[in-house]
Amino acid sequence: MLASSANPWSLARFVDYLGGYGFALGLPHLVFGVALLVRGDRLAGAGVLGSTLLAAVLMGKLGSATNYWLEPTAALAVALAAHRGTWKVGVWAGAMGLVLVAVALDLGALPKEARGWAEDARTLERARGACTPGPGEVWSASDPMLEYALAGRVTRAPWQLSLLVRAGKLPVSMLASDLAEPRLTCFAMRGPGLEAPPGPTPVEDGLYDHELWAPMREHFERVGETGGLYIYRRRAR
């Protein structure tokens, strides 16, 4: 996972996402990992702490995907299951306290999140208005979740594989062939595509190799920009 991203570890990115994910997810893992070490269970404690460290490193390389925390959570569940019935009440009370604080923080953020969801919905509607596929034609996008939001399905997910392309592990021609497919009429990107500079690009998630700019310019033209989404439509044949 670390090698395929080709991204350098970024302290700024890590700090950016630490507030949203570190407290609710990383802190409970850290507390229980240390508690296991104190109890003398070095194997379980090291497993929980090691997997928590890996999740934190990935957060600093790639960003905010909560799936990074599935592995340390599984390690934590196994460790707790092995010690069921042996923990003192105070330990469980502390754990529940952490959970309640995390839930309270999430609930407090709901009004702001709700406003963001409403704005996202309006952005998607404006995007659909800027480009409407005909019968047998499809939307595609620079990431599967955006494509699902626009089209209600994911026709393909190779744009996510751009991480492997940059690491030299996947032919970029696979991505270029998708852009040339006639039924792909509307395309959305979280950022400019045709307007990308011709020089070297920083290796970051969401920025694609310059080999893809040629088919983008050949097959698409920009028809709108809304809420950070750049909307492209296939040129008339």
N, C-alpha and C positions, 0 to 999 in steps of 0.2 A: 504493500500500500504506500509505503514511504517513497519507494523508488519510482513507482509508476506516475506519481503526480508531477515529477520534475520541478516542483516548486521548492524554493528555499524556505526554511522555517522562519516565520516572521513574528517577532515579539509584538509588533503593533497589531497584527491580526489576532494573535492569541489574547492580548489584552482587550481587544474590541469585543470578542465573544465571551470572555471570562465572566462578565457580569450576568449574561443571560443564561449561561449553561453551567459555569463552574460551581455556583452555590447550590443550585437545585440538584445537580448530578454529581459533580466531582467531590464536593465536601462530604456528603454522606459516605462515599466510598473511602475517602481518606480517613474519616473518623473510625469506621469499622475495621479498616486495614490495620491502623495503629492499635486498636483494641485487641485484635487477634494476636498481634505481636506481643503485647503486654501480657496476654494470657499464656504465652509460650508456644502458640501455634505458628511457628515461623513459615511453614509451607503455605498455609492458607493466607496468612497476612501478606507474604511476599507476592502471592498470586494476585490478590486484590490490589495491592499498591502498584505492582508492575503493570497490570492491565490499565489501571487508572492513569499512570504516567504515559502509556502509549496513547490513550485517548486524548490526553492533554497535548501531546506532541502533534497528533493528527489535526487537532483543532487549530494549532498554530501554523500548520502547513496548508490546510485546505479550507478552513472556515467552520461553519456552525452546524454541520450535520449531526443530529442527535444520535444517529445510528452508531457513531463511534463509541457511544457509551453502552451499547448492548453487551459487548464482551466483558467489560468490568462488572456490569450488573449481573451477568450470568455467574461470574466468579464469586461475587458477593452472595448471591442466592445459594450457591453450593456450600460456601463456607458457613453461612447461617444455618442451613439445613443440618450440617454436621454437628452443630452446637445447640440444636434446639433443646430446650428444657434446662440448659446449663447457664443461661445468662441471667444475671440479677435484674430485678425490676427496674433499677435505676438506669441500666443500659438501654432497656426498651423505652423507658420514659424519655431519655435523651434522644433516641432515634425518632420517636414520634414527634418530639418537639421540633427537630430539624424538618421533618415532613410538613408539619403544620405551618412553619415559617415559610417554607418554599411555596406551599399552596396559597398562603396569604399574599405573598409577593406576586404570584401569578394572577390571582383574582384582582389585585390592585391595578394590574396592567391591562385588564380586560377592556375598559373603556377606550383606551388609546388603541389597542389592537382592533377593536370593533370599527373604529373610524378608519383605520388602515385597510381593513377588509372591504369596507364600503367603497373606498377610493380605488382599490384594486379592481373591484367589480365594474366601476365606471370606466376604468382604463381599458379593461378587456372589451367592453361594449364599444368604446371608441375605436379600438383596434379592429374589431369585426366590421365596423362601418367603413373603415378605410380600405379594407380588402375583403371581398366576399367570394369564396370559391364557388364554381359552378358545379353541375352534376358530375360526379366521378372525380372531382378535384379535392385536394386536401390542404389543410394548414400544416405547416411544420414550424419548429421553433428551435432556439438555441439550447433548450434544455427540456427534458420530458415533462416536468411539472407545468411549465408554461404551455407546452403543446396540449397537455391534457385539459388545462383550463380553457384554452381557446377552442378546442375541437371535441372535447369529451372523450378522447382516446389518445393513445400514443402510437403513431404509425411506425416509428422506429426511434432508436435512441443512440445512434452513432455519434451525435454531437457530444455526448458525454464522454465518448472514448477519445476526445481530443487530448486528454491527459496522456494516453498511451501513444498517440501520434507524436507528441512532442518528445516522448522518451524513446522514439525510434522503434516502437514495438507494434505499430499498426500502420499499414499503407494509407497515406493521406488520400489516395485515389478513391477509397471507399466513401469518404465524406464528399468529395467532389462529385461523384456519380449521383449521390442523392440530390444535389443541387440541380443536376441536369435532367432529372426525371420530369417528364412533361406534366404529370398530374399534380406535381407540387406547385401550386399556384400562389399561395400566400405564405410569407415567411416572416417570423418575428424574432428580433434579437434584443437582449438587454444591453443595448449599446450600439454604436454605429458599426455597420459591416462594410458597405461600399466606400465609406469615408475613411477607412483605416489607412494609416500612413504606410508608404511602400517600404520603409526601412525595418530594422529589427524590432520585434515586439517583446515587451517584458513577459517573462514566463509566469503568467498568473491564470487562475481559473477564469474562464469566460472570454479569454483572448485567443484567437485562433491563428494558426500558421498562415503566413502570407500566401501559400499555395492555394488557399481557398478563396482569396479575394478575386482572382481571375474569373473563376466560374460564377461568383456572386455578381460581378460587374457584367458578365456576358449574359446572364439569364434574368437578372432582376433589376428593378428600379425602385427607389424609395418613394413611397406614396404618403407617408405620414410619420409623426413621432408624437407619442402621448405617454405621459407618466414614466418616462425613461425607456419605453419600448420603441424600437425603430421598426416600422412596418414596411415590408418590401413585397412587390407584386411582380409576377413573371412578365417579362416583356412580351408584347404581342408578336405572334409568330407569323 
